[in-house]
Amino acid sequence: LLSDGRAQGYVLNDDIFVFLGRGKIAGLPVMVWILILTAVAVHILLKYTDIGRNLYAIGGNDTAARLAGININKYLIAVYALIGTVA
């Protein structure tokens, strides 16, 4: 009803969208910087937090992690949601 049955496209007139897709910072594309920031954030999360330790425990042996008192279902749902958000 809103589009009256016609296909709707995106016109490249949004400056932020164009900058994210085509812009450069210090000679590197913005998407590379986003990748670097995401990789650093995930590294810090996995290496220096209890969440990371619990995720490594679940990945190593989920039965042992469950017996250690880690709520496996909660962590798996959170990780899948985070992966979907990052993707």
N, C-alpha and C positions, 0 to 999 in steps of 0.2 A: 504494500500500500504506500509506503513512504517513497519508494523509488519508481512507482508507477510501472513496475514490471521491466525496468531497464537496468542494465548492468551499471554499477557504480565503480569508477576508477579513482585513483589517487593522483592528484596533480602536484608536481614537485614545487610547491610554493611555500612550504613550511621550512623556515631557515634552520631550525634545530634538527629536523629530520634529514635535511640535505647535508648538514655538517656531520652528523653521525655516519652517514653513508659515504661521503666524499671528502670530508675534512681531514686535515693533518695537524698534528701537534709535534713539534720538534722533528719534523721530517718523517714521522711514522703515522700511518692512518689511525684515525680515532678508534676503529674497531680493534686494532692491535693493542692499544692502551686499555681498552675495556677487557680484553682477554688477559692482559698482564695483571690488572687489578683484581679480576675474578680469581685467577690462579693464586695470587698472593693471599687473598682472603680465605680461600679454601685450604691452603697450606696452613695458615695460622689456626683455622678452626680445627683441623685434624691433628696438628702437632701439639698445640698448647692448651687445649680445653678438655674437660671431662667428656664432652660430647664426642670428640675425636677418639678418645681412648675407648669409649663404649662402642663406637662404630667399628674400630679395629677388632675389638673383642667379638662382636657379632660376626664380622667377616671371617675371623679365624675359626671360631667354633660356636655356632649359635646355641647349641645345647648347653655348653659350659657358661656362656654369657647369661642364658636364662636362669641357670642354677645359681649364678652369682648375683642375681637380683635385678638384672637389667630388663626393662620392659621392651622386648624386641619389637613388638607390633608398633609401639609408639615411635620408636626410632626409624623403623622402615617406612612408615607413612610420612614422617617428617623429611626423610632423605629423598623419597620419591617426589614429594612436593617441591623441595628445594631444587632438585635436578630439573623438574619441569619449569620452574621459574627461571632458572639460569638459561635453559635452552630457549 
